[in-house]
Amino acid sequence: MRLNLSTVALNDTKFKVEASSWFLASILLLYVFVAYMNSGYNHEDEHYQIIEFANYKLGLISADSLAWEFSSKIRPGLHPFFCFLLLKIFSFFGISDGYTIAFFLRVITAITSVFVIRSFINVYKRRIVKKMIPWFVILSYCLWFLPYINVRFSSETWAGLSLLLALVFIERDRYEDGVWKFIKIGLLLGIAILFRFQSGLFAVGIIAWFVFVSKQNIKNLVILILSILFILLCGVIIDTWLYGEFVLCLDPVSRCV
């Protein structure tokens, strides 16, 4: 029997992909399976500049064995700090095997990715032609490279998830003018920048959209920018924790002072 996706999307009495708990459970299982099969790392940075930095702060390895980025102090500390907290939790439950830890880090990323994508779908599907909604839903999760990318415990993945969640709040609260809306968006943009400095380009684009398209008032823009700056200040504190001295990144590509 052939399933006509266009028909099921238009008929409210029939199965809807975007509203099916079975479909969501299947996607979760798929992502966990991909996390299990997706061993190793996609890029060396994912291990040597995140997990190894966290291991250093746990006292498991020396600074001499770390990648050159540590001595140059060019790596933002947020992701290693996040990993450090997770490793502490794993240790509390007696999980110490490196392969098991790496798998759980991918599973946490996978689950977070599924629920962030789900939030994105629920908010933006109203902008999609009804007959295309099932395809929008399926491709949002399963466009051929997405399951692979969305389970990686990498800075790119977590920065992307932070940006995607910021877009969720922008659309969900589009016609609201409350302070908390711009605080939440600003915090998420700041977090994305700390995960991956290049996310600042997206933040600039979003701020420009608020200025020229949404035409927000000065108060809301100031709140948004202050929220971003607050997170960046927290990043300086976290960087100081990671490197053991005050670090102010002036040029994250080449050096830190």
Order of alpha helices (4+ residues) and beta strands (2+ residues): alpha-alpha-alpha-alpha-alpha-alpha-alpha-alpha-alpha-alpha-alpha-alpha
